[in-house]
Amino acid sequence: MNILVRYQGSTATLSPTGFIDEYTANDFREKLNELIDSGVRTVELDMAGVDFMDSTGIGVLLSRYKIMKSKGITMQLSHCNRQVDKLFRLTGIYSIIATR
């Protein structure tokens, strides 16, 4: 998995590519932690390049969302491809995390 981060003002767009699973979840978690500590106010997760996400990735996403929310940081999901969109619909992620 590769992760690109772009900053524009107080917004950071994180664009992971590849798989977010038990083998790559730690990298995903660390990158989100860096954003939490960076002082940004909004984190957009551009999911267009994510080919697969398992329950470990969902766990990281939800745990970092909870931390961000407690610190007043907004998390948004965008460009979810067909597979990720289906996963997020089935797990109810869209009822928790806003989409853009």
Phi, psi and omega in degrees: 000136172249150179226121176256136176237130176239139180248139173218103184063233181266015179247135174243133175252120180255124183239091176281152175229149179095217183261140168245100185218192184300337181274335184245355185300326181296319177297318178298314179300313182298319180294319177295321177299320177300318180293321178300318182277353186276345180094006178291157180255338180225135175240119175258127176260106178274104188266011184303326184266005181274117182274333185202142175219133179251188184296332177295317177296319177299318179299317178297313181303312182290321180293321178288326175300314181299317179295314180300315181301319180294338180260006179078021178263132179270133174249136177229146175256142176214158173053043179287124178288178187303314182291315180293320178302315180298316179299314181293326177291315182295325183268353179080014181303322182296338178280349181253311184252130182294153175248156180244000000 
